[in-house]
């Protein structure tokens, strides 16, 4: 089961990485998707290798976490057209590092990942909802299902909400695993990853279609 | 929880599409309204032009040709300088040329708003009943012809109301295009004024017609007047 979820996860990331090649020459935030997905693929592959080898792999994701936070923040700020905030990228990075250090000292290494994910995903979800609210009130003449930004946001929203739930009910999910041998957490995370990278792949395709049409 | 979010997104897309459909229908209705107003404006301008032509033919050309005929009749009995007769016929011919120009459908399209107002001013100056002042602020602007036709018709109606009913001695029109995005036209007279609310209810002065036309241009029109205090009309429309 573990091998299946790992393989499917890597397939989703690889598919998104390949689709991001379509928008490699795009400007602004679109050009960061390819390097980010490449880092995700390398991290996931190494994490999976360590896991299958029976080696503790949390530190890999702890190192990856600031990259995840910085990239998602940039993407959402760009989509929300917060140009003023985007001018201070180094400030944003510094804030993320400070937040990371604060959580590390406050909760320790064991809770670092869960605390950061719950807090940051909550913020990301709020940003996504702001985007959806603005979209509804600003521009009604577009085809929403062909809008790349919409699919990027939808992917992040579902992933963020799902992640919060998974981390909040981690204890229950572990109990289910121990009593029923059902890896519900892995299945939910697989679904969330599939949705995130699937939405992004479709968004890249829409962006590419916009370019060629 | 994730399924709830997915459900939320599906509902969001459905709601968005419903609102989009309604928005497009409204837009389509506005477009239809614009074309209707344009057609009405064109017809009314045409009607106005025919009335003016009929008046011009009767008052000027007819009179000049009658005079020339009379002079020719008299020339049979006594010597009259032919130069005078030729002068009258030339003036009549000039007037006829002007009339023929105004019969051309594209005649009005060649004018800018200011030139159109200048034409009205020239006509009114001849009557010496009203001091018509035109002021232009800002650089030259371009206005799409359908928009211009509707705007001209509104101005024509407003000026006609003032000339017919206001008993004003001063009429001032200001065209302000200085913002580059919005055209502001102000019409002010020192006439007898009127009760705006009553006039809007009765629509005797065609206020609601003007309102509809300006709305079809995505613009606004505001009437400010009180009995014996003159009238101010403020029009704004996107360029």
Interface residues (C-beta under 8 A of the other chain):
Chain A: X132 X135 X136 X140 X141 X142 X144 X145 X154 X157 X158 X161 X162 X164 X165 X188 X191 X192 X195
Chain B: X1 X2 X4 X5 X6 X9 X12 X13 X15 X16 X17 X19 X20 X23 X24 X27
